[in-house]
Amino acid sequence: MSSTIITRNTPPADPPQGRTWRSMMDIAIREAFKARQHDEVPIGAALFSAEGELLATGNNTPLTNNDPTGHAEVNCIRNGCAKLDNYRLPRGTILVVTLEPCIMCLGAIIHARVEGVVFGAPDPRAGAVVSNLEGTQLPFANHKFWTIGGVCEAECKEILQSFFLHKRKK
């Protein structure tokens, strides 16, 4: 099965030096597996500087922490902001996530000033970047960002599908 690469707002032609989109997504995928170990929906995220330095990671924790905002993207952005001691991220920051962000995460991306979002699988149910909302094009948002979707799409979908298949069999 081939994936369809979806782009908005002219992403860079290449990932940061020394990285590939795949290698960046591999880190997010490892985070998704951490979430799954805690019986959380397996979604993971990784935050990179413009130079390709790994700034932070995060995975889903809403059940573990009794926190509806415990999405991988929000946790990752929180961790990155804490590390950098700033509520805004530096220019060029890239968020890599295994599933297209929802509307809550879209808000966090905008307010943190993430420059680009790379996601694996689109989310036809709740995706707010390209699937159900053109999150990069909101006329009232004071920050725009670029996106690349469909990176390691089949693998990211498989992680989610196998998790829910296992849940239904229980």
N, C-alpha and C positions, 0 to 999 in steps of 0.2 A: 504494500500500500504506500503510495507516495504522498507526501505532505504538500500542502499548498502554502507558499510563503505569502504572508499578507503584510504590506507595509503602509505606513501613513507618515506624512510630514517629513519625507526624505531622510531616512536613516543613513548613517555613514555606510560607505561601500564596504568597509572592512571593520572587524572588531578591533579593540585596542591591541597594540603591539604585543606579541607573545601569547595571544589568546585566539581561540576560535569560538564561534557561537556555540559549537558543540561542547567544547571544554568548559565554557561558562555554564551551559545548561546542565552538564554533568554534576556540578556542585549543587545546583537547585534540586536535581533528581535525588541526590544523596540526602538532602534535607527532607524530601517527600518520604523517603523510606524511614527516616527518624520519626516522622509524624505517624506513619503506619504502625510502627512498633508500639505506639501508645494508643492504638485503636482510633486515631484521628484520621479524618479524610487526608489521604497522602498528597499534600501540596507542599512544595518547597520553593524557597526563593533565595537569591544571592544578590548582593549589591556590590558593584565594582566602581572604582574611580575611572576617570577618563583615560588614565594610563594603564588600566587593567588590574590594579591592585584590588584584592578581595577586601572589602570594607566590613561586610557583615553577612550573616545568613539568618534564615528564619524558616520555621515550618508552622503548620497549623497547630493551634493549641486551645481552641474554644472549649472543648470538653475538659481537658486537663486543668485549665485555669478558670473554668466557669466564666468565660469572657467571650461574648459574641464578637468582639473586635479582634480576637486572637487569630486572625488570618495570617498566612505565611508572609504576605507582602507587608502588612502592618508591623508584624514582629520584626521583620528584616529592616524596615525603615527605622523603627524605634532603636534597634541595635546599632545601626549605622549612625544615627543622630547622636546617640549616647557616646559612641566611640569618638566622634568628631566634636562632641560638646557643642552642638549647634542644632537648632530645630530645622534648619534648612541645609540641604545637601549641596556640595560644591558643583559648579558647572561641569557638565560632562558625565555625571553619575548615571550609571546604567543599572536598572533593576531587571533581573532575569528570574522568571517564574514559570512553573510547570503548567499552569492553567491561566487562561485569560482572566485578568482582574475583574472583580465585581465593582459595583458602584461605590461601595464604601472604600475599597482599596484605591479606586480611581481618585477619590477625594484626597486620600493620603498622598498619593503620587503627585498630585497637583500642588498641594500645600507644602510638601517637602522639596519641591522643585527638582524632581527626578527629570533628567534630560531625555532618557530613552528607556523604553520597556521592550524586552524580548520575552515572548511567551511561547510555550510549547503548544498545548491543545487549545483551540477556541472553545468557549463555553456558550453553547446555544441557549442555555437556560438562564444564566445570570451574567454573562460576559458584558462588560460595559466599556470596552475599548473599541471593539469592532463589531461584535455579534448583535447586540441589542441597542447599542448607543455608540455614536461616534465620539467617544470620550476625548479624543485628541482635537476635536473641532468645536468644543463648547464655546459659544460666542461670549459668554459671561466670565469664563475662566481667565485669570490673569497670567496663566502659565500654560504654554503648549509644550508637548513632548512628541518625540517620534516613536514609532513602534515597528517591530518585526515580529510577526506571528508565524507559527507553524514550524519552529525549530525543534527537531526531535519529536514532532507531533505524535507519530504512531507510538513511540515509547511512552510518552507522557499520558496518552489516552489509555494505554494498556495498564499502566500502574493504577489508574483510577478505576477502570472497568474490572480488573481482577479484585480490587478491594471490595467493590460493591457486590460482585458476584459471590465472593466469600461471605459477605454479610447476609445476603439473601439466603444462602444455604444453611446458615446457622439457625 
